[in-house]
């Protein structure tokens, strides 16, 4: 586990070379929506520039081996070009987390940003800044990379992602002054603003414990103690149900369910009928729109 590696650097003196590996391995895709006309080569250049910007940068001071890099995807769908250097559309952000002692990667975060808008010209410098707004493009990318790190660290240590959420808040505060949509509380209820707000809101902190329990106490145990791990996952869903009763409008519940619905169904396919019924009882209340997915656990 990542925190064991950090400790080992001090205990065994593995040296600075271990610290040189970047943390992120993000696949960037920039696509034109059907019907979008004009030269599309600029989209390919943007894809290359963002790939290098993200994956060649050190985002933390922690030790990562090459095989421990966090995998994820950024999928830009460009729907309009109001000007030569202006782009609007949508952005899907996904990140994955390896499960201990297995080849399986769990989908840790999926988020669809419907308020994508930025300026870009080929060969322009992409500047990193957390406390000053330089462009909406770098603000967006920096923000989501820190959110990915925050969710990842939260899954290994209780509230372990807090430093990254604080840094993401610095970016949000700086970008909010530029009046770009998605950065302010008044821009809608399913925006990047509310994604971050729910993760730093102390009254909603239980959802971060759910994230930790689901992965560290649940999935990470399943290769060696399948039933114990599945029981821990079920217990985390019981806490989710209680959290939902107290905070039915919390956006983070929707994000959790969108991310985990298929995985939850897969986990309980081989469970006892009693566990299946417990899971269905919970998810039918918390996530009724996806009940058909959860009902698959009874398919033979």
Residue pairs with C-beta under 8 A, 6 or more apart in sequence:
1 100
1 156
2 62
2 63
2 64
2 68
2 156
3 156
3 157
5 18
5 63
5 64
5 65
5 68
6 62
6 63
8 14
9 18
9 19
9 63
18 63
18 65
19 61
19 63
21 64
21 65
21 66
21 68
21 69
22 55
22 56
22 57
22 58
22 59
22 64
22 69
23 58
23 59
23 60
23 62
23 64
23 69
23 70
23 149
24 54
24 55
24 57
24 59
24 69
24 70
24 72
24 145
24 148
24 149
25 55
25 69
25 70
25 71
25 72
26 51
26 54
26 55
26 70
26 71
26 72
26 73
26 74
26 145
26 148
27 51
27 71
27 72
27 73
27 74
28 47
28 50
28 51
28 54
28 73
28 74
28 76
29 47
29 73
29 74
29 75
29 76
30 43
30 44
30 46
30 47
30 50
30 76
30 78
31 43
31 75
31 76
31 77
31 78
32 40
32 43
32 77
32 78
33 77
33 78
33 79
33 89
36 78
36 79
36 80
36 81
38 81
42 120
42 121
42 122
43 76
43 78
45 122
45 123
46 76
46 120
46 122
47 76
49 122
49 126
50 74
50 126
50 141
53 126
53 138
53 141
54 74
54 141
54 145
57 128
59 145
59 146
59 149
60 149
68 98
70 95
70 96
70 97
70 148
70 149
70 152
71 95
71 96
71 105
72 93
72 94
72 95
72 96
72 109
72 148
73 92
73 93
73 94
74 91
74 92
74 93
74 141
74 144
75 91
75 92
75 94
76 89
76 90
76 91
76 116
77 89
77 90
77 91
77 92
78 87
78 88
78 89
79 88
79 89
79 90
80 87
80 88
80 89
81 87
81 88
82 88
84 121
85 119
85 120
85 121
86 117
86 118
86 119
87 116
87 117
87 118
87 119
87 120
88 116
88 117
89 116
90 112
90 113
90 114
90 116
91 112
91 113
91 116
91 140
91 144
92 110
92 111
92 112
92 113
93 109
93 110
93 111
93 112
93 113
93 144
93 147
93 148
94 107
94 109
94 110
94 111
95 107
95 108
95 109
95 148
95 151
95 152
96 105
96 106
96 107
96 108
97 105
97 106
97 108
97 152
97 155
97 215
98 104
98 105
98 106
99 105
99 106
99 215
99 219
99 220
99 222
99 223
100 219
100 220
100 221
100 223
101 220
101 223
101 224
102 222
102 223
106 215
106 219
106 263
107 259
107 260
107 262
107 263
108 151
108 152
108 155
108 215
108 259
109 147
109 148
109 151
109 255
109 259
110 255
110 258
110 259
111 144
111 147
111 192
111 195
111 255
113 140
113 182
113 191
113 192
114 190
114 191
115 180
115 181
115 182
115 187
115 188
115 191
115 192
116 140
117 136
117 180
117 181
118 135
118 136
118 137
118 140
119 135
119 136
119 137
120 137
126 135
126 137
126 138
126 141
127 134
127 135
127 138
128 138
128 142
129 138
129 142
129 174
130 142
130 167
130 170
130 171
130 174
131 170
131 174
132 174
133 139
133 174
133 175
133 177
133 178
136 175
136 178
136 180
139 171
139 174
139 175
139 178
139 180
139 183
140 192
142 171
143 168
143 171
143 172
143 175
143 192
143 196
144 192
146 164
146 165
146 167
146 168
146 171
147 164
147 165
147 168
147 195
147 196
147 199
149 161
149 164
150 161
150 162
150 164
150 165
150 168
150 199
151 161
151 211
152 161
153 160
153 161
153 163
153 164
154 160
154 161
154 208
154 211
154 212
155 211
155 212
155 214
155 215
155 216
156 212
156 215
156 216
157 212
157 216
158 208
158 209
158 212
159 205
159 208
159 212
160 212
161 199
161 208
162 200
165 196
165 199
165 200
166 200
168 196
169 196
169 200
172 183
172 192
172 193
172 196
175 183
176 183
176 184
176 193
181 187
181 191
182 188
182 191
182 192
182 193
183 191
183 192
183 193
184 193
185 193
185 194
185 197
187 193
188 194
189 251
190 251
190 254
194 251
195 251
195 252
195 255
198 204
198 207
198 250
198 251
198 252
198 255
199 208
199 252
203 247
204 243
204 247
204 250
204 252
206 239
206 243
207 240
207 243
207 250
207 252
207 253
207 256
209 239
210 236
210 239
210 240
210 243
210 256
211 256
213 232
213 235
213 236
213 239
214 232
214 233
214 236
214 237
214 260
217 229
217 232
217 236
218 229
218 230
218 232
218 233
218 236
219 229
219 233
220 229
221 228
221 229
221 232
222 229
222 230
222 267
230 267
230 268
230 271
230 275
233 264
233 267
234 268
234 275
234 278
234 279
237 264
237 279
237 282
237 283
237 286
238 278
238 282
240 253
240 256
240 282
240 286
241 282
241 285
241 286
243 250
243 253
244 250
244 253
244 285
244 286
247 253
253 286
253 287
257 283
257 286
257 287
257 290
261 283
261 287
261 290
261 293
261 294
262 293
264 279
264 283
264 294
265 293
265 294
265 296
265 297
268 275
268 276
268 279
268 297
269 296
269 297
269 299
271 279
271 297
276 297
276 298
279 294
279 297
280 291
280 294
280 295
280 297
283 290
283 291
283 294
284 291
284 294
287 294
